[in-house]
Every structure is written in structure tokens, then in C-alpha cells.
């Protein structure tokens, strides 16, 4: 394994690995602890290389598997490097407020002491920004965003901590919009910005109603056609030759298409489940008789390929099953007397699938 020495108060990546497994929590598996050590190693390497966003991501994943104050300390330090001082302070606070057990490793106590010192160093640099909105009293659905993130309504008009640097502020309401503003906040500066709501020329127009008294009827209204909310509807009978059979034909075509998609999905699911089993067996064979260090990379690759194949197989079976169910429903609906108002479509989510319909 490739090792580096890191210039930090915590010493080296080995320190993080020890902390990640020093106090196993009830219910954690060996796989979770091993995964946390692996993620912490990668996170420490990313921090040393200056890839601070990757370090935050990797240490956050390690912390989700096994709690260890050094994980949070590295997350805080990476946020400091990214000039995200507000997030860094929150991570420091979690460590300083934690009740360290009497039998906890000394590394945990060292992390807590380092957090208190480093948080005190960044506190004076954190700024404060108050976002005020002026506009009509009857403006509804007001939304204020700071750097693209929605500001909770209770914080609008109140001071909130922000990182030093430039910040983009915008506000919208139903039928109104404010001119976006960019404001720069210095280290420890407390400032405010006011956004003024004006009528939004791009807001949706109101629906078209009946002609006012004394106004001539338009060609469409004379023909029995009215417009409501931008949708055109006919007030007369259906045009000659419209028998309503096109909906049924569409149902049958949709059913056959769904069956085809279902067959492909099941086929792919079967292929990937077999591949997952093969890769898992390959990893077990490499570890037969004891996992050797020189085989570690190959074992990890095989396990990763097995996990990926298993995920793809689940997706394939989910899509296939949902499509088959959709096809069956479409065939049933095709035999009904009213198929024009019905619609069915499959949906697939993370680890789940189903169908949605309107009847």
C-alpha cells in the first residue's frame, strides 16, 4: 500500500484508520469498518493532494459508516481550505460538544482539543448577512435564494452567518421578481442587502374568459370553441369520421412496446445477476486460504464489479417487471369501452418500480 506523511496536527493517515476502528459500535459489520478505513485512507490522500472537495466527500462517507472525531476534524479542515467557514464551524462544534467516553482513544481527545483551537481561529472571519425584501404586501409565495440555496422564510430579514467573499442573492414571488444582487462580504463583516420586488413581465397570463359585453365574438367563439388556461376545447360535436378507435389502437401498440421493453429488462437483469455471482466467486477464490496483500487490489476490483453488476440486475428486473405489468394493463384497458381518458406509464426509482395511471 502506498503511504504518505501528512503535515497536520493529527500525524498521518494511519491515525485516522486507527480511530475509525478503535471503538466499534453495536450493529456495525466488519465490512462497514473495513469500508470506513478504506474511505478514510482515500480522504487523507485527497486532503494531502489539495483535493479538498474530494476529501470532504470521502471523510463524510467514512463518518456515515463509523463515527470518529478525526473524520469530522478532517472534514472541518477541508471546508476551511475551501473558504467554507460556516460549514467548518459546524463540524468543529460537533466535535467540541461531544462527550468523549473515559475509555475512548487518546486520538479522540486530541481531535477535540484541536477542534477547539482551530474553531477559535476562524470565528472572527465569519461574516453576517441580512437579506431584506421590499414589495407589495399581498405578494404570495415569496422565495429568497442565497447562492442558489433557498433561504428559510424565518431567516428572511434576519442576520445569518456567511462565508467571506461574494454572494449572489435573488427573490421571486407570484407575479413579481427582484433584480438579482451580488454582494461582497469581508472577513468578519456584518452587512445587509435589500431586494425590491417589481411586477414580472414574464409571469403567466390570466386565463381567457368570455368576451365582454358589447365586444364582437371572435372567430373561434363563433365556431363554438373556447379557450381556457391556454387549452382549446370544442363546444360542438366531434368531427365526422372520429369514431374514437384511435385510442384503442394506441393502447395495443403501447402494450406490445411495453412487453418488448419488459423482455429486454428481464434479459439484462438475468445477465448482470450471473455476472455478479461470477465476480463474487472470483473474489472468494483470490481470498481462499487467506487474503494476501498482493491480491488486495484484485479482490477489491472483483467485489466492486460484483456490486455494480448486482445493482444493474436490480434495475433491469425492476424495469422489466414494471413494463410487463404496464403491457398487461394496457391490453385490459384496450378492451374497455372508454379508453380515451385512460393513461398508464411505468416508473422506476432507487430499488423500486411500479406503474402510474389515470382512469
C-alpha positions in Angstrom: 0.0 0.0 0.0 1.3 3.4 -0.9 1.8 5.7 2.2 2.4 9.4 2.6 3.2 11.5 5.6 0.8 14.4 6.2 1.7 17.7 7.8 -1.2 18.0 10.2 -1.8 18.0 13.9 -3.1 14.5 13.6 0.1 13.0 12.2 -0.7 10.5 9.4 -3.4 8.6 7.6 -2.7 5.7 9.9 -4.0 7.8 12.8 -7.4 8.1 11.0 -7.5 4.4 10.4 -7.0 3.6 14.0 -9.7 5.9 15.1 -12.1 4.6 12.6 -12.0 1.1 14.1 -11.0 1.8 17.7 -14.5 1.9 19.2 -16.8 -0.5 17.1 -20.4 0.5 17.5 -23.1 -2.1 18.1 -24.6 -3.3 14.9 -21.6 -2.4 12.7 -20.2 -5.2 10.5 -16.6 -5.9 9.6 -17.4 -4.8 6.1 -18.6 -1.4 7.3 -15.5 -0.9 9.4 -13.2 -2.0 6.6 -15.0 0.3 4.2 -14.6 3.2 6.6 -10.9 2.6 6.9 -10.6 2.5 3.1 -12.6 5.7 2.6 -10.6 7.5 5.4 -7.3 6.4 3.6 -8.5 7.9 0.3 -9.8 11.0 2.1 -6.4 11.6 3.8 -4.7 11.2 0.5 -7.1 13.7 -1.2 -6.5 16.2 1.6 -2.7 15.9 1.3 -3.0 16.4 -2.5 -5.1 19.5 -2.1 -8.3 17.9 -3.4 -10.4 19.3 -0.6 -13.8 18.7 -2.1 -13.0 15.0 -2.6 -11.7 14.9 1.0 -15.0 16.2 2.4 -16.9 13.7 0.4 -14.7 10.7 1.3 -14.5 11.5 5.0 -18.3 12.2 5.1 -18.9 8.7 3.7 -16.4 7.2 6.3 -18.2 9.0 9.1 -21.6 7.7 7.9 -20.2 4.2 8.4 -18.2 4.6 11.6 -18.2 7.7 13.8 -14.8 9.0 14.7 -14.0 12.7 15.7 -10.9 12.6 13.4 -13.2 12.2 10.4 -15.1 15.3 11.4 -11.8 17.2 12.0 -10.6 16.5 8.5 -14.0 17.5 7.1 -13.7 20.8 9.0 -10.2 21.4 7.9 -11.1 20.7 4.2 -14.0 23.2 4.5 -11.6 25.8 5.8 -9.3 25.2 2.8 -12.3 25.8 0.6 -13.2 29.0 2.5 -16.4 27.4 3.6 -16.0 28.7 7.2 -19.7 28.3 8.2 -19.7 24.6 7.4 -16.2 24.2 9.0 -17.5 25.7 12.3 -20.5 23.3 12.3 -18.1 20.3 12.0 -15.8 21.7 14.7 -18.8 22.3 17.0 -19.9 18.6 16.7 -16.5 17.5 17.9 -16.2 20.1 20.8 -19.7 19.3 22.1 -19.3 15.6 22.0 -19.0 13.7 25.3 -15.8 11.6 24.9 -16.1 8.3 26.8 -13.5 7.7 29.5 -12.2 4.6 27.6 -12.0 6.4 24.2 -8.7 6.5 22.4 -6.4 9.4 23.1 -6.7 10.3 19.4 -10.3 11.3 20.0 -9.3 13.7 22.8 -6.6 15.2 20.6 -9.1 15.8 17.9 -11.4 17.6 20.3 -8.6 19.8 21.6 -7.5 20.6 18.0 -11.1 21.5 17.1 -11.4 24.0 19.9 -8.2 25.8 18.9 -9.0 25.8 15.1 -12.6 26.9 15.6 -11.4 29.9 17.7 -9.1 30.9 14.8 -11.9 31.0 12.1 -14.7 32.5 14.3 -13.6 36.1 13.7 -13.5 35.6 9.9 -17.1 34.5 9.6 -19.4 37.3 8.3 -23.1 38.0 8.7 -25.6 39.0 6.0 -29.2 40.2 6.4 -31.4 39.9 3.3 -34.4 42.2 3.2 -37.2 42.2 0.7 -39.4 45.2 -0.2 -42.6 44.9 -2.3 -46.4 44.6 -2.4 -47.9 43.5 0.9 -50.1 41.0 -1.0 -47.2 39.2 -2.7 -47.6 35.5 -2.3 -45.1 32.5 -2.3 -42.0 34.6 -1.6 -38.8 32.7 -2.3 -35.3 34.1 -1.5 -32.2 32.3 -2.6 -28.6 32.9 -1.4 -26.0 31.4 -3.7 -28.7 29.3 -5.3 -29.9 27.8 -2.0 -33.4 28.6 -0.7 -33.3 30.7 2.5 -35.8 29.6 5.1 -38.6 32.1 5.5 -37.8 32.7 9.1 -34.3 33.9 8.2 -35.5 36.5 5.6 -34.9 39.8 7.2 -32.7 38.3 9.9 -28.9 38.2 10.2 -27.3 34.8 9.2 -23.7 33.7 9.1 -22.0 33.6 5.7 -18.5 32.9 4.4 -16.3 35.8 3.5 -16.4 36.6 -0.3 -19.1 37.3 -2.9 -22.6 36.1 -2.6 -25.5 36.1 -5.1 -29.0 37.0 -3.8 -32.3 36.7 -5.6 -36.0 36.9 -4.7 -39.2 36.0 -6.5 -42.9 35.9 -5.6 -46.1 35.1 -7.5 -46.2 37.6 -10.4 -43.1 39.5 -9.0 -39.4 39.3 -9.3 -36.5 41.3 -7.9 -33.3 42.3 -9.7 -30.6 39.8 -8.5 -27.8 41.3 -6.5 -24.2 40.3 -5.9 -22.7 41.5 -2.6 -19.2 41.1 -1.2 -18.7 40.3 2.5 -15.3 40.9 4.1 -13.7 38.9 6.9 -16.0 39.3 9.9 -18.1 42.0 8.2 -21.8 42.4 9.1 -23.8 43.8 6.2 -27.3 43.7 4.6 -28.8 43.8 1.2 -32.3 44.9 0.1 -34.2 43.4 -2.8 -37.2 45.2 -4.3 -40.0 43.2 -5.9 -41.3 44.5 -9.2 -44.0 43.1 -11.5 -42.6 40.2 -13.5 -43.4 40.7 -17.2 -42.7 37.0 -17.9 -45.3 35.8 -15.4 -48.1 33.5 -16.7 -51.1 35.5 -18.1 -54.5 35.0 -16.6 -56.9 32.6 -18.4 -59.0 33.9 -21.2 -62.7 34.4 -20.3 -65.8 35.2 -22.3 -66.0 38.3 -24.5 -67.1 41.4 -22.6 -70.5 42.9 -23.2 -70.5 44.8 -26.5 -67.4 43.2 -27.9 -67.7 41.1 -31.1 -67.2 37.4 -30.8 -64.0 36.1 -32.2 -64.0 33.5 -35.0 -63.2 30.8 -32.5 -66.1 31.6 -30.2 -68.5 31.9 -33.1 -67.5 28.4 -34.1 -68.2 27.1 -30.6 -64.6 26.9 -29.5 -63.5 28.4 -26.2 -60.0 28.9 -24.7 -59.5 28.2 -21.0 -56.0 28.5 -19.5 -54.4 28.3 -22.9 -56.2 25.0 -23.8 -58.6 24.9 -26.7 -61.8 22.9 -26.3 -64.7 22.5 -28.7 -68.2 23.2 -27.7 -69.7 21.2 -30.6 -69.9 17.6 -31.6 -67.0 15.6 -32.8 -66.0 15.9 -36.4 -67.4 13.3 -38.8 -65.4 10.2 -39.1 -64.0 10.4 -35.5 -65.1 7.0 -34.2 -62.8 7.0 -31.1 -61.0 3.9 -32.2 -57.5 5.5 -32.4 -57.2 5.4 -28.6 -57.7 1.6 -28.6 -55.1 1.1 -31.3 -52.7 3.3 -29.3 -53.3 1.1 -26.2 -52.4 -2.1 -28.2 -49.2 -0.6 -29.6 -48.2 0.6 -26.2 -48.9 -2.8 -24.7 -46.7 -4.6 -27.3 -43.9 -2.0 -26.8 -44.1 -2.5 -23.0 -43.8 -6.2 -23.4 -40.7 -5.8 -25.6 -39.1 -3.5 -23.0 -40.0 -5.9 -20.3 -38.3 -8.8 -22.1 -35.2 -6.7 -22.6 -35.2 -5.7 -18.9 -35.5 -9.2 -17.6 -32.8 -10.4 -20.0 -30.4 -7.7 -18.8 -31.3 -8.4 -15.2 -30.5 -12.1 -15.7 -27.2 -11.3 -17.4 -26.0 -9.0 -14.7 -27.0 -11.3 -11.8 -25.0 -14.0 -13.3 -22.1 -11.7 -13.8 -22.3 -10.5 -10.2 -22.2 -14.1 -9.0 -19.2 -14.8 -11.2 -17.3 -11.8 -9.9 -18.1 -12.7 -6.3 -16.8 -16.2 -6.8 -13.6 -14.8 -8.4 -13.1 -12.6 -5.3 -13.6 -15.6 -3.0 -11.1 -17.7 -4.9 -8.5 -14.9 -4.7 -9.0 -14.8 -0.9 -9.0 -18.6 -0.4 -6.5 -19.6 2.2 -6.1 -16.1 3.5 -6.3 -12.7 1.8 -2.8 -11.8 0.6 -1.7 -8.2 0.4 -0.6 -8.5 -3.2 -4.2 -9.7 -4.1 -5.9 -6.9 -2.3 -6.4 -4.7 -5.4 -7.7 -7.6 -7.5 -10.1 -8.6 -4.7 -11.4 -5.0 -4.4 -11.9 -4.8 -8.2 -13.8 -8.1 -8.2 -16.0 -7.1 -5.3 -16.7 -3.7 -6.9 -17.6 -5.3 -10.2 -19.9 -7.7 -8.4 -21.7 -4.9 -6.6 -22.1 -2.9 -9.8 -23.5 -5.9 -11.7 -25.9 -6.6 -8.8 -27.2 -3.1 -8.9 -27.7 -3.2 -12.7 -29.5 -6.5 -12.4 -32.0 -5.0 -9.9 -32.6 -2.1 -12.3 -33.1 -4.5 -15.2 -35.6 -6.7 -13.3 -37.4 -3.5 -12.0 -37.8 -2.0 -15.4 -38.7 -5.4 -17.0 -41.3 -6.1 -14.3 -42.9 -2.7 -14.5 -43.0 -2.8 -18.3 -44.7 -6.2 -18.3 -47.3 -5.0 -15.8 -47.9 -1.9 -17.9 -48.4 -4.0 -21.0 -51.0 -6.2 -19.3 -52.9 -3.1 -18.0 -52.9 -1.6 -21.5 -54.3 -4.8 -23.0 -57.0 -4.8 -20.4 -57.8 -1.2 -20.9 -57.9 -1.7 -24.7 -60.9 -4.0 -24.2 -62.8 -1.4 -22.2 -65.5 0.9 -23.5 -63.7 4.2 -22.6 -60.0 4.2 -23.5 -59.6 7.8 -24.4 -59.4 9.1 -20.8 -57.0 6.4 -19.5 -53.3 6.6 -19.4 -50.7 4.3 -17.9 -46.9 4.7 -17.6 -44.2 2.8 -15.7 -41.9 4.4 -13.2 -38.6 3.3 -11.7 -36.8 4.6 -8.6 -33.9 3.6 -6.5 -34.6 0.0 -5.6 -38.3 0.3 -6.5 -40.6 0.4 -9.5 -44.2 0.5 -10.4 -46.9 2.0 -12.7 -48.9 5.2 -12.6 -52.2 5.6 -14.3 -55.2 7.8 -14.8 -58.6 6.1 -15.4 
